[in-house]
Amino acid sequence: MQLNEAIENNAVWASKRVDEDPMFFKRLARGQNPSILYIGCSDSRVTAEEMLGAGPGDLLVHRNIANLIPNNDHSSNTVVNFAIHDLGVRNIVICGHYGCGGVQAAMQSTDLGNLTSWLQNIRDVYRLHAAELDAIVDESDRNRRLVELNVYEQCINLLKIAEVQNAYSSSELIIAGWVFDMSSGRIKDLRLDIEQIVGSIRDIYSIAEKV
């Protein structure tokens, strides 16, 4: 897609929206009230709104390479705090996807410039789960499992954030870990036991009054 084509597509889309609902953009301009914070990968093939059937204003979306929530990353931390504190979002989803290029790149012994330090987060996930991953002989199956474990570890990183701890302790927050399968178009809910995870990290990472 060329830039001029993108602008033309936007004009067609905007006109169609107004034809269908003359008040559509006036309502959007009043503000947002999303019910879900979606944290996903930047991969151009994985668009949250399309695969979830969501419209404008339904989701607050944050995307980066390999759907990471490093605790020293001000961008992702700011989005999480804004979602909970300012928008009152009470559902957070971290969604990875099978065939993630970031996960695959992290397992290569290659200097990728600035991307290398970012992907060290994936290597940390591998280190934490090396026994399980090394036991998987098939490389494709190992990468798929690493994608799932990365989502698991990013949910843990999410639970280290004070705003998340406060919201979760007051039973106002639901956290989920998903993986999108591009070959089928379906989302796999990893059904993470968030309560068990909270219990396992409470003594180390609790920085709120309760967690």
N, C-alpha and C positions, 0 to 999 in steps of 0.2 A: 504494500500500500504506500502510495506517495503522499506527501504532506497536503498537496492541493486536493487530492482525492478525499483525505480525511476531513478537510474543512467542508467539502461539498456534501459528504455523507452526514456531517453534523447538521447542515442546513436542512437536509431532507428529513432527518430524524426530528429536529425541532418543529418543523412545519407539521409533520404527521402528528406529533404529540398535541399540538395546539388544536388541530382539526378534531382529534378525538376528545380532548378535554381542554377547553379554553382557559381554565383556571390552574392547569397543571403546574406551570412554572411559577405562578404567583404563590401557590402553596409551598413549593420548594424554597422559595426565597424567604419564607417566614422563619426557617430554621430546620434543624434536624432532630430526630428522635429515634435513632436506630436501636434495635433490640439486641443485636449481636455484634460483638467485636470479632472480626474474622482476621486471624493472623496466618498468612500463607506465603507460599513461594512466589518469587517474581517471574517464574516461567510464563512466557507469553501464551502458552496453551491452556493455562489453568486460571480461568476468570471466575471469581467467587460469585458474582451476581448471576452470571449465566447458569452455572452448574447448580445453584441453589434456587433458581427461579425467583430471585429477589429483584425488586425494583429500586429506583433512586430513593435514598433515605432509609432503606431497610437495614443496611449493613454499614458499619464503620470498618473499613478495610485497611490493614497494614500488611505490606508485602516486602520481603527482602530475599536475598539468595538463601535458599534452603530453610526458610521459615524459622529463623533463629530468634531467641530472646536472650541475648547475652546481658548479664546484669550490669555491665559497664557501658551498654549501648543507650545513649540518651534518647535516640530517636524512638526506639521501641518502648522504652520506659515512659516517655512522655505521652505516647499514644495510649498506653494502658491507663495511665493516671487520668488523662483527659476523658477517656471513655467512662471510667468508673465515677470519678469525682464530678465532672462537669455535665456529662450526658446521661448519667444514671444507668449505663448499660449493665445488665445483670447476667449476660451469657457471653462467655469468651471461648472461642474455638481456635485451637491450633491445628492447622491442616497441612500435612505434607502430601507428597505424591510419589508413587512408584516411578522409577526411571528418572529421579531427580538428578539433574546434571551437577548440582552443587555437591550432593552426597557422593556421586561417582568421582568427581574431581578431587574431593578431599582424600580419597584413598589412593591417589597417584603420587608417586615420589617426584613431583615436578614443582618448580618455583613458578607460581602464578601471580607474582607481584603482590599488590595489595589484597588480592583475593585470598592469598595463602594464609594470612593472619586471621581473616574472617572464618575460613574453613577449618582452622584449628579447633573451633568449637565442635565440629563433626568428629574430628579425630579424638577429642576428649570423650565423646559419646562412645566411640569404638573402644577406647581404653577401659572405660568403666564396664563394658559388656564384652570384653575380649574373649572370655571363656566360651560364652554362648555363640558368638559370631565365628570364632575360629573353628568351632565344631561343625559349621555348615559348609559342606564341601562345594556345593554349586555356587558359583560367584553371583549369579543372578538372584538366587534365593537369599544369599548373604546380604546383598545390597537392599533387597526388599525389607529384610528384617532390620537393617540399619536405619532405613527410612522410618520404620515404626518406632524404634528405640529413640531416634532423634526427637520425634514428637513427644514421647514420654519424658525425655530429659528437658525439653523446652517447657513442658507443663510444670516441671519442678522449678525451673528458673522463674516461671511466672509466679509461683507461690512464694518466692523469696521477696517479692515486691511488697512494701508496706501497705499500699493502697489495696492490693489484692488480699492480703492477710486480713485487713480490717473488714472488707466486704464479705469475705468468706466466713469469718468468725461470727458474723451477725446473720448468717444463713441467707444472704442476699445475692450470692454469686454462684453460678453454675459454670464449671470448667469442663471442657471436653477435648479429647484428642482424636482427630480423624486422619484418614489417608485416602486420597483420591486415586482411583485406578483408571488411568487414561485409556487402557485397552477396553474397558467396559463402560466407562462414563459414570461408574457408581462410586459412592463414598462408603468407606469402611469405618465404622465407629469402633475404635479400639477398646471402648468400654473400660476406661481406666478407673480404678478405684481411688478417686481423689481423696476420700476420707482416710484411706489407708496410707496414701502418700503423705498427706499432711501429718499423720501420726508419726511416720518414720523420719520426718525432717524437723519436727517441731523443736526439739531440744537444741538443734544446731542453728536453725535459720529464723527462729521467731524474733521479730523486731517490733511487732505490734503488741497491743495489750493482750490479745488472744490470737491464736491461730489454730 
